Amino acid sequence: MPRPPANLLFDQVKLRFLGVVPGDQVRGLVPFYHFRILIKRTTDVGHINFRIGDTEHVRLCAGHIGYQVEERFRGRHYAFQACCAIAPFVRSIYPAVILTCDPDNVASRKTIERLGARFLDEVPLAPADQIYHPGSCVKRRYEWGLCAEQP
């Protein structure tokens, strides 16, 4: 797997690469790049992962990119900025990726829509999928075309 560039930056966010987490074929999990989201170069506000692979789990449930911003830092568009920072690296591997969110996760939905991702559909999760639980049994799926003119 290619090593990501050292300087993945956008606006206030810098991504710090921690490593590649191996996949688990038996469970349908693909390897992923793991980054911390930093502001002011040192303050850790969350993480972003870029999954490499095209399994049913990625396409229907997890998506290629997952992020989480700590609660005290939410509402400042750090997830959006992290996606914009990682976009050039993602673009070097895929022309487009799948992004997902729970239907009731308004913040994640707004981030995805702000990125210009195209809504595809809502899909039920299989109860056997590792991210299925009673509060998360449906995913909204989007396609994020990573053309050069997008962030």
Secondary structure, 3 states (H helix, E strand, C coil): CCCCCCCEEECCEEEEEEEEECCEHHHCECCEEEEEEEECCCEEEEEEEEECCCCHHHHHHHCCEEEEECHHHCCCCHHHHHHHHHHHHHHCCCCEEEEEECCCCHHHHHHHHHCCCEEEEEEECCCCCCCCECCECEEEEEEEECCCCCC
